[in-house]
Amino acid sequence: MKKIIFSLFLTSLLFVFVTNASALTSLPLTVFPAIQDVEIAPGGKTRIQMQIRNGSTEVINGVIKTADYTISDNLGTPRLVEDMQFTPKFSAASWIISEPNVVAIPSNDFVTVDLYITAPKDVSGCGHYAIAYFQPNIIGKKTPSDKGSMAITAKIGSLINISVKDKNQVCKESVNFSQISAPKFLEYGPIKVAFDLINSGDIHMAPKGIATLTNFTGDLVDQKTITDQRIFPESAKAYEVQVGSKWMFGKYKVNLLASYGDKNQTLAKSIYVWVFPWTIALIVFLALIIILIVLKTISDKYSKKEAILEEEVKEEKEEIEKLKEQLKKRQD
C-alpha cells in the first residue's frame, strides 16, 4: 500500500511540472494528501479535506477548481480534462464542491479546503475520478492541439478516486496480461520481462503478483515480487521484473502470477527463455581444443621416440643373436 501511495503521489506531482516549470520555481506549493480514496453509495454524500501549504515568503492568492482526468499512456500519466464537451466516461468533477473556492495562503502557512462530494443516484460504473486543485493567479496557455484537454500550468492538486458501491452495485473487475516481451535467448542473465496489465473493468485495480523462475528440471531458481501499481479503468499499466542471476545455463520458464479485486481473481502467464553463455563456452571449447592438440603433439613425439627406441632395441637383439651364433660355431 505504501508503494501505491508513493507512486500515486509522484503521479500527482506531474500535474504541477507539465508546462511551466519556470513559473512554479517561484511558487513552492505542496498539497496534502496527494491522493484520496473515497467510497460512497449512489446518491450518498461525504466530505474530505485538502491542505495546501505555501512555502514562500509572500501571500499567494488563487482559486480552488475541480476537473476530470484521464490516463494517457501505460505509464499512468494523467491528462486533465476541463472542457465539459470532452467529459470522460468515469467523470467525477461535477460531484465535488469546494468551500472556500477562493483562498489566500499566508506565507509559510497552509489553508484547509473542504471538498463536499455528492454521488448521483443513477450513477453507472463503480470507479469515478477527478482532481481538486489550487490555481494561483498565473494563467497557463492552451495550444490549438490541446482541444478539450490541457496540461496544468502552475496548478497543484489532489487526485480523488471515488468507488461507488452498495449492496446492489456490481463492479466489473477484469485485468489481463498484454504486450509481454522477453528475449527468447540470452547469453547472460538475469532475465528481464516487460508486460502490460490492462484493466477492462469499471473500477481501478492494484494487482499483487510474483514472478517465479524455474529451470529445465522444474526446480525453483528465483522469485520476485511484482511492484504494486494502480491501474485505472479502460487503461493499461507497464510493468517490468527481473529474475535469475548472471550465470545461468539451459532452458528456463518464467511464470507471472497475479491476483486482483474483491473476489481475489487470478491470472497467469508463462514464457520460456534459453540462457547460454556462448562466449565463455566458445573460449572453453577453444582452450580444450588447444590442450588436446598440445597433448596429441606431445603424445606423438613420445610415441615416435618410443618407436625409435624399440627399433634400436630390436636391432641390438638381432646383433646379440648373431654374436651368439658365431660364438657357438667357434666352440663347435
Contacts in CASP RR format, 6 or more apart in sequence:
PFRMAT RR
TARGET T0000
AUTHOR 0000-0000-0000
METHOD contacts of the structure
MODEL  1
MKKIIFSLFLTSLLFVFVTNASALTSLPLTVFPAIQDVEIAPGGKTRIQM
QIRNGSTEVINGVIKTADYTISDNLGTPRLVEDMQFTPKFSAASWIISEP
NVVAIPSNDFVTVDLYITAPKDVSGCGHYAIAYFQPNIIGKKTPSDKGSM
AITAKIGSLINISVKDKNQVCKESVNFSQISAPKFLEYGPIKVAFDLINS
GDIHMAPKGIATLTNFTGDLVDQKTITDQRIFPESAKAYEVQVGSKWMFG
KYKVNLLASYGDKNQTLAKSIYVWVFPWTIALIVFLALIIILIVLKTISD
KYSKKEAILEEEVKEEKEEIEKLKEQLKKRQD
1 228 0 8 1.000
3 227 0 8 1.000
3 228 0 8 1.000
4 206 0 8 1.000
4 228 0 8 1.000
4 229 0 8 1.000
4 230 0 8 1.000
5 35 0 8 1.000
7 229 0 8 1.000
7 230 0 8 1.000
8 34 0 8 1.000
8 35 0 8 1.000
8 159 0 8 1.000
8 230 0 8 1.000
9 34 0 8 1.000
9 35 0 8 1.000
11 76 0 8 1.000
11 77 0 8 1.000
11 78 0 8 1.000
11 159 0 8 1.000
12 31 0 8 1.000
12 34 0 8 1.000
12 35 0 8 1.000
12 78 0 8 1.000
12 131 0 8 1.000
12 157 0 8 1.000
12 158 0 8 1.000
12 159 0 8 1.000
13 34 0 8 1.000
14 77 0 8 1.000
14 78 0 8 1.000
15 78 0 8 1.000
15 80 0 8 1.000
15 131 0 8 1.000
15 133 0 8 1.000
15 151 0 8 1.000
15 152 0 8 1.000
15 155 0 8 1.000
15 156 0 8 1.000
15 157 0 8 1.000
16 24 0 8 1.000
16 29 0 8 1.000
16 152 0 8 1.000
16 155 0 8 1.000
16 156 0 8 1.000
16 157 0 8 1.000
17 24 0 8 1.000
18 151 0 8 1.000
18 152 0 8 1.000
18 153 0 8 1.000
19 140 0 8 1.000
19 141 0 8 1.000
19 151 0 8 1.000
19 152 0 8 1.000
19 153 0 8 1.000
20 138 0 8 1.000
20 140 0 8 1.000
20 153 0 8 1.000
20 154 0 8 1.000
23 138 0 8 1.000
23 153 0 8 1.000
23 154 0 8 1.000
24 154 0 8 1.000
26 56 0 8 1.000
27 56 0 8 1.000
27 60 0 8 1.000
27 136 0 8 1.000
27 138 0 8 1.000
27 154 0 8 1.000
28 54 0 8 1.000
28 55 0 8 1.000
28 56 0 8 1.000
29 52 0 8 1.000
29 53 0 8 1.000
29 54 0 8 1.000
29 55 0 8 1.000
29 60 0 8 1.000
29 105 0 8 1.000
29 134 0 8 1.000
29 136 0 8 1.000
29 156 0 8 1.000
30 52 0 8 1.000
30 53 0 8 1.000
30 55 0 8 1.000
30 156 0 8 1.000
31 50 0 8 1.000
31 51 0 8 1.000
31 52 0 8 1.000
31 53 0 8 1.000
31 133 0 8 1.000
31 134 0 8 1.000
31 156 0 8 1.000
31 157 0 8 1.000
31 158 0 8 1.000
32 50 0 8 1.000
32 51 0 8 1.000
32 53 0 8 1.000
32 158 0 8 1.000
33 50 0 8 1.000
33 158 0 8 1.000
34 157 0 8 1.000
34 158 0 8 1.000
34 159 0 8 1.000
35 158 0 8 1.000
35 159 0 8 1.000
35 160 0 8 1.000
35 161 0 8 1.000
36 48 0 8 1.000
36 50 0 8 1.000
36 158 0 8 1.000
36 159 0 8 1.000
36 160 0 8 1.000
36 161 0 8 1.000
37 161 0 8 1.000
37 163 0 8 1.000
38 46 0 8 1.000
38 48 0 8 1.000
38 117 0 8 1.000
38 160 0 8 1.000
38 161 0 8 1.000
38 162 0 8 1.000
38 163 0 8 1.000
39 162 0 8 1.000
39 163 0 8 1.000
39 164 0 8 1.000
39 165 0 8 1.000
40 46 0 8 1.000
40 117 0 8 1.000
40 119 0 8 1.000
40 162 0 8 1.000
40 163 0 8 1.000
40 164 0 8 1.000
40 165 0 8 1.000
41 119 0 8 1.000
41 164 0 8 1.000
41 165 0 8 1.000
41 166 0 8 1.000
41 169 0 8 1.000
42 119 0 8 1.000
42 120 0 8 1.000
42 121 0 8 1.000
42 122 0 8 1.000
42 123 0 8 1.000
42 164 0 8 1.000
42 166 0 8 1.000
42 169 0 8 1.000
43 118 0 8 1.000
43 119 0 8 1.000
43 120 0 8 1.000
43 121 0 8 1.000
43 123 0 8 1.000
44 118 0 8 1.000
44 119 0 8 1.000
45 116 0 8 1.000
45 117 0 8 1.000
45 118 0 8 1.000
45 119 0 8 1.000
46 116 0 8 1.000
46 117 0 8 1.000
47 114 0 8 1.000
47 115 0 8 1.000
47 116 0 8 1.000
47 117 0 8 1.000
48 114 0 8 1.000
48 115 0 8 1.000
48 117 0 8 1.000
48 160 0 8 1.000
49 112 0 8 1.000
49 113 0 8 1.000
49 114 0 8 1.000
49 115 0 8 1.000
50 112 0 8 1.000
50 113 0 8 1.000
50 115 0 8 1.000
50 132 0 8 1.000
50 157 0 8 1.000
50 158 0 8 1.000
51 110 0 8 1.000
51 111 0 8 1.000
51 112 0 8 1.000
51 113 0 8 1.000
52 103 0 8 1.000
52 105 0 8 1.000
52 110 0 8 1.000
52 111 0 8 1.000
52 113 0 8 1.000
52 134 0 8 1.000
52 156 0 8 1.000
52 157 0 8 1.000
53 105 0 8 1.000
53 109 0 8 1.000
53 110 0 8 1.000
54 60 0 8 1.000
54 105 0 8 1.000
54 106 0 8 1.000
54 107 0 8 1.000
54 108 0 8 1.000
54 109 0 8 1.000
54 110 0 8 1.000
55 107 0 8 1.000
55 108 0 8 1.000
56 107 0 8 1.000
56 108 0 8 1.000
57 107 0 8 1.000
57 108 0 8 1.000
58 107 0 8 1.000
59 104 0 8 1.000
59 105 0 8 1.000
59 106 0 8 1.000
59 107 0 8 1.000
60 104 0 8 1.000
60 105 0 8 1.000
60 136 0 8 1.000
61 102 0 8 1.000
61 103 0 8 1.000
61 104 0 8 1.000
61 105 0 8 1.000
61 136 0 8 1.000
61 137 0 8 1.000
62 102 0 8 1.000
62 103 0 8 1.000
62 104 0 8 1.000
62 134 0 8 1.000
62 135 0 8 1.000
62 136 0 8 1.000
62 137 0 8 1.000
63 101 0 8 1.000
63 102 0 8 1.000
63 103 0 8 1.000
63 134 0 8 1.000
63 135 0 8 1.000
64 98 0 8 1.000
64 100 0 8 1.000
64 101 0 8 1.000
64 102 0 8 1.000
64 103 0 8 1.000
64 113 0 8 1.000
64 132 0 8 1.000
64 133 0 8 1.000
64 134 0 8 1.000
64 135 0 8 1.000
65 98 0 8 1.000
65 101 0 8 1.000
65 132 0 8 1.000
65 133 0 8 1.000
65 135 0 8 1.000
66 93 0 8 1.000
66 94 0 8 1.000
66 96 0 8 1.000
66 98 0 8 1.000
66 130 0 8 1.000
66 131 0 8 1.000
66 132 0 8 1.000
66 133 0 8 1.000
67 80 0 8 1.000
67 81 0 8 1.000
67 82 0 8 1.000
67 93 0 8 1.000
67 130 0 8 1.000
67 131 0 8 1.000
67 133 0 8 1.000
68 80 0 8 1.000
68 81 0 8 1.000
68 82 0 8 1.000
68 87 0 8 1.000
68 88 0 8 1.000
68 90 0 8 1.000
68 91 0 8 1.000
68 92 0 8 1.000
68 93 0 8 1.000
68 129 0 8 1.000
68 130 0 8 1.000
68 131 0 8 1.000
69 78 0 8 1.000
69 79 0 8 1.000
69 80 0 8 1.000
69 81 0 8 1.000
69 88 0 8 1.000
69 129 0 8 1.000
69 130 0 8 1.000
69 131 0 8 1.000
69 159 0 8 1.000
70 78 0 8 1.000
70 79 0 8 1.000
70 81 0 8 1.000
70 88 0 8 1.000
70 149 0 8 1.000
70 235 0 8 1.000
71 77 0 8 1.000
71 78 0 8 1.000
71 79 0 8 1.000
71 232 0 8 1.000
71 235 0 8 1.000
72 78 0 8 1.000
72 79 0 8 1.000
74 179 0 8 1.000
74 196 0 8 1.000
74 235 0 8 1.000
74 236 0 8 1.000
74 237 0 8 1.000
74 238 0 8 1.000
75 237 0 8 1.000
75 238 0 8 1.000
76 232 0 8 1.000
76 235 0 8 1.000
76 237 0 8 1.000
78 131 0 8 1.000
78 159 0 8 1.000
79 149 0 8 1.000
79 151 0 8 1.000
80 131 0 8 1.000
80 149 0 8 1.000
80 150 0 8 1.000
80 151 0 8 1.000
80 152 0 8 1.000
81 87 0 8 1.000
81 88 0 8 1.000
81 148 0 8 1.000
81 149 0 8 1.000
82 148 0 8 1.000
82 149 0 8 1.000
82 150 0 8 1.000
83 147 0 8 1.000
83 148 0 8 1.000
83 149 0 8 1.000
85 148 0 8 1.000
86 147 0 8 1.000
86 148 0 8 1.000
86 149 0 8 1.000
89 233 0 8 1.000
89 234 0 8 1.000
90 125 0 8 1.000
90 127 0 8 1.000
90 128 0 8 1.000
90 129 0 8 1.000
90 202 0 8 1.000
90 232 0 8 1.000
90 233 0 8 1.000
90 234 0 8 1.000
91 128 0 8 1.000
91 129 0 8 1.000
91 130 0 8 1.000
92 117 0 8 1.000
92 128 0 8 1.000
92 129 0 8 1.000
92 130 0 8 1.000
92 160 0 8 1.000
92 162 0 8 1.000
93 130 0 8 1.000
93 131 0 8 1.000
95 117 0 8 1.000
95 118 0 8 1.000
95 119 0 8 1.000
95 120 0 8 1.000
95 128 0 8 1.000
95 130 0 8 1.000
95 162 0 8 1.000
96 115 0 8 1.000
96 116 0 8 1.000
96 117 0 8 1.000
96 130 0 8 1.000
96 132 0 8 1.000
96 160 0 8 1.000
97 115 0 8 1.000
97 116 0 8 1.000
97 118 0 8 1.000
98 113 0 8 1.000
98 114 0 8 1.000
98 115 0 8 1.000
98 116 0 8 1.000
98 132 0 8 1.000
99 113 0 8 1.000
99 114 0 8 1.000
99 116 0 8 1.000
100 113 0 8 1.000
103 111 0 8 1.000
103 113 0 8 1.000
103 134 0 8 1.000
104 111 0 8 1.000
105 111 0 8 1.000
105 134 0 8 1.000
113 132 0 8 1.000
113 134 0 8 1.000
115 132 0 8 1.000
115 160 0 8 1.000
117 160 0 8 1.000
117 162 0 8 1.000
119 128 0 8 1.000
119 162 0 8 1.000
119 164 0 8 1.000
123 164 0 8 1.000
125 164 0 8 1.000
125 169 0 8 1.000
125 171 0 8 1.000
125 172 0 8 1.000
125 202 0 8 1.000
125 203 0 8 1.000
126 163 0 8 1.000
126 164 0 8 1.000
126 165 0 8 1.000
126 169 0 8 1.000
126 171 0 8 1.000
126 172 0 8 1.000
126 202 0 8 1.000
126 203 0 8 1.000
127 161 0 8 1.000
127 162 0 8 1.000
127 163 0 8 1.000
127 164 0 8 1.000
127 171 0 8 1.000
127 202 0 8 1.000
127 203 0 8 1.000
127 204 0 8 1.000
127 233 0 8 1.000
128 162 0 8 1.000
128 164 0 8 1.000
129 159 0 8 1.000
129 160 0 8 1.000
129 161 0 8 1.000
129 162 0 8 1.000
129 204 0 8 1.000
129 232 0 8 1.000
130 160 0 8 1.000
130 162 0 8 1.000
131 157 0 8 1.000
131 158 0 8 1.000
131 159 0 8 1.000
131 160 0 8 1.000
132 157 0 8 1.000
132 158 0 8 1.000
132 160 0 8 1.000
133 152 0 8 1.000
133 155 0 8 1.000
133 156 0 8 1.000
133 157 0 8 1.000
133 158 0 8 1.000
134 155 0 8 1.000
134 156 0 8 1.000
134 157 0 8 1.000
135 152 0 8 1.000
135 154 0 8 1.000
135 155 0 8 1.000
136 154 0 8 1.000
136 155 0 8 1.000
138 153 0 8 1.000
138 154 0 8 1.000
139 153 0 8 1.000
140 153 0 8 1.000
140 154 0 8 1.000
141 153 0 8 1.000
142 150 0 8 1.000
161 204 0 8 1.000
163 171 0 8 1.000
163 203 0 8 1.000
163 204 0 8 1.000
165 171 0 8 1.000
171 201 0 8 1.000
171 202 0 8 1.000
171 203 0 8 1.000
171 262 0 8 1.000
172 200 0 8 1.000
172 201 0 8 1.000
172 202 0 8 1.000
172 203 0 8 1.000
173 201 0 8 1.000
173 203 0 8 1.000
173 205 0 8 1.000
173 260 0 8 1.000
173 261 0 8 1.000
173 262 0 8 1.000
173 263 0 8 1.000
173 265 0 8 1.000
174 199 0 8 1.000
174 200 0 8 1.000
174 201 0 8 1.000
175 197 0 8 1.000
175 198 0 8 1.000
175 199 0 8 1.000
175 200 0 8 1.000
175 201 0 8 1.000
175 205 0 8 1.000
175 207 0 8 1.000
175 231 0 8 1.000
175 258 0 8 1.000
175 260 0 8 1.000
175 265 0 8 1.000
175 267 0 8 1.000
176 197 0 8 1.000
176 198 0 8 1.000
176 200 0 8 1.000
176 267 0 8 1.000
177 195 0 8 1.000
177 196 0 8 1.000
177 197 0 8 1.000
177 198 0 8 1.000
177 256 0 8 1.000
177 267 0 8 1.000
177 269 0 8 1.000
178 195 0 8 1.000
178 196 0 8 1.000
178 197 0 8 1.000
178 198 0 8 1.000
178 236 0 8 1.000
179 194 0 8 1.000
179 195 0 8 1.000
179 196 0 8 1.000
179 236 0 8 1.000
180 193 0 8 1.000
180 194 0 8 1.000
180 195 0 8 1.000
180 196 0 8 1.000
180 256 0 8 1.000
180 269 0 8 1.000
180 271 0 8 1.000
181 193 0 8 1.000
181 194 0 8 1.000
181 195 0 8 1.000
182 191 0 8 1.000
182 192 0 8 1.000
182 193 0 8 1.000
182 194 0 8 1.000
182 254 0 8 1.000
182 271 0 8 1.000
182 273 0 8 1.000
183 191 0 8 1.000
183 192 0 8 1.000
183 273 0 8 1.000
184 272 0 8 1.000
184 273 0 8 1.000
184 274 0 8 1.000
185 273 0 8 1.000
185 274 0 8 1.000
185 275 0 8 1.000
185 276 0 8 1.000
186 273 0 8 1.000
186 274 0 8 1.000
186 275 0 8 1.000
186 276 0 8 1.000
187 275 0 8 1.000
187 276 0 8 1.000
187 277 0 8 1.000
187 278 0 8 1.000
187 279 0 8 1.000
188 246 0 8 1.000
188 247 0 8 1.000
188 248 0 8 1.000
188 275 0 8 1.000
188 277 0 8 1.000
189 244 0 8 1.000
189 245 0 8 1.000
189 246 0 8 1.000
189 247 0 8 1.000
189 248 0 8 1.000
189 275 0 8 1.000
190 222 0 8 1.000
190 242 0 8 1.000
190 243 0 8 1.000
190 244 0 8 1.000
190 245 0 8 1.000
190 246 0 8 1.000
191 213 0 8 1.000
191 242 0 8 1.000
191 243 0 8 1.000
191 244 0 8 1.000
191 252 0 8 1.000
191 254 0 8 1.000
191 273 0 8 1.000
191 275 0 8 1.000
192 240 0 8 1.000
192 241 0 8 1.000
192 242 0 8 1.000
193 211 0 8 1.000
193 240 0 8 1.000
193 241 0 8 1.000
193 242 0 8 1.000
193 243 0 8 1.000
193 254 0 8 1.000
193 256 0 8 1.000
193 271 0 8 1.000
194 238 0 8 1.000
194 239 0 8 1.000
194 240 0 8 1.000
195 238 0 8 1.000
195 239 0 8 1.000
195 240 0 8 1.000
195 256 0 8 1.000
195 269 0 8 1.000
196 236 0 8 1.000
196 237 0 8 1.000
196 238 0 8 1.000
196 239 0 8 1.000
197 207 0 8 1.000
197 231 0 8 1.000
197 236 0 8 1.000
197 237 0 8 1.000
197 239 0 8 1.000
197 258 0 8 1.000
198 231 0 8 1.000
198 235 0 8 1.000
198 236 0 8 1.000
199 205 0 8 1.000
199 231 0 8 1.000
199 232 0 8 1.000
199 233 0 8 1.000
199 234 0 8 1.000
199 235 0 8 1.000
199 236 0 8 1.000
199 237 0 8 1.000
200 233 0 8 1.000
200 234 0 8 1.000
201 233 0 8 1.000
201 234 0 8 1.000
202 233 0 8 1.000
203 233 0 8 1.000
204 230 0 8 1.000
204 231 0 8 1.000
204 232 0 8 1.000
204 233 0 8 1.000
205 230 0 8 1.000
205 231 0 8 1.000
205 260 0 8 1.000
205 261 0 8 1.000
206 228 0 8 1.000
206 229 0 8 1.000
206 230 0 8 1.000
206 231 0 8 1.000
206 260 0 8 1.000
207 226 0 8 1.000
207 228 0 8 1.000
207 229 0 8 1.000
207 231 0 8 1.000
207 258 0 8 1.000
207 259 0 8 1.000
207 260 0 8 1.000
207 267 0 8 1.000
208 226 0 8 1.000
208 228 0 8 1.000
208 258 0 8 1.000
208 259 0 8 1.000
208 260 0 8 1.000
209 225 0 8 1.000
209 226 0 8 1.000
209 256 0 8 1.000
209 257 0 8 1.000
209 258 0 8 1.000
209 259 0 8 1.000
210 223 0 8 1.000
210 224 0 8 1.000
210 225 0 8 1.000
210 226 0 8 1.000
210 257 0 8 1.000
210 258 0 8 1.000
211 223 0 8 1.000
211 224 0 8 1.000
211 226 0 8 1.000
211 241 0 8 1.000
211 243 0 8 1.000
211 254 0 8 1.000
211 255 0 8 1.000
211 256 0 8 1.000
211 257 0 8 1.000
212 220 0 8 1.000
212 222 0 8 1.000
212 223 0 8 1.000
212 243 0 8 1.000
212 254 0 8 1.000
212 255 0 8 1.000
212 257 0 8 1.000
213 220 0 8 1.000
213 221 0 8 1.000
213 222 0 8 1.000
213 223 0 8 1.000
213 243 0 8 1.000
213 244 0 8 1.000
213 252 0 8 1.000
213 253 0 8 1.000
213 254 0 8 1.000
213 255 0 8 1.000
214 220 0 8 1.000
214 221 0 8 1.000
214 252 0 8 1.000
214 253 0 8 1.000
214 255 0 8 1.000
215 221 0 8 1.000
215 250 0 8 1.000
215 251 0 8 1.000
215 252 0 8 1.000
215 253 0 8 1.000
216 250 0 8 1.000
216 251 0 8 1.000
216 252 0 8 1.000
218 253 0 8 1.000
221 243 0 8 1.000
221 244 0 8 1.000
221 248 0 8 1.000
221 252 0 8 1.000
222 243 0 8 1.000
222 244 0 8 1.000
222 245 0 8 1.000
223 243 0 8 1.000
224 241 0 8 1.000
224 242 0 8 1.000
224 243 0 8 1.000
226 239 0 8 1.000
226 241 0 8 1.000
226 256 0 8 1.000
226 258 0 8 1.000
227 239 0 8 1.000
227 241 0 8 1.000
229 237 0 8 1.000
229 239 0 8 1.000
230 237 0 8 1.000
231 237 0 8 1.000
241 256 0 8 1.000
243 254 0 8 1.000
244 252 0 8 1.000
247 277 0 8 1.000
248 275 0 8 1.000
249 275 0 8 1.000
249 276 0 8 1.000
249 277 0 8 1.000
250 274 0 8 1.000
250 275 0 8 1.000
250 276 0 8 1.000
251 272 0 8 1.000
251 273 0 8 1.000
251 274 0 8 1.000
252 272 0 8 1.000
252 273 0 8 1.000
252 274 0 8 1.000
252 275 0 8 1.000
253 270 0 8 1.000
253 271 0 8 1.000
253 272 0 8 1.000
254 270 0 8 1.000
254 271 0 8 1.000
254 272 0 8 1.000
254 273 0 8 1.000
255 268 0 8 1.000
255 269 0 8 1.000
255 270 0 8 1.000
256 268 0 8 1.000
256 269 0 8 1.000
256 270 0 8 1.000
256 271 0 8 1.000
257 266 0 8 1.000
257 267 0 8 1.000
257 268 0 8 1.000
258 266 0 8 1.000
258 267 0 8 1.000
258 268 0 8 1.000
259 265 0 8 1.000
259 266 0 8 1.000
259 267 0 8 1.000
260 267 0 8 1.000
END
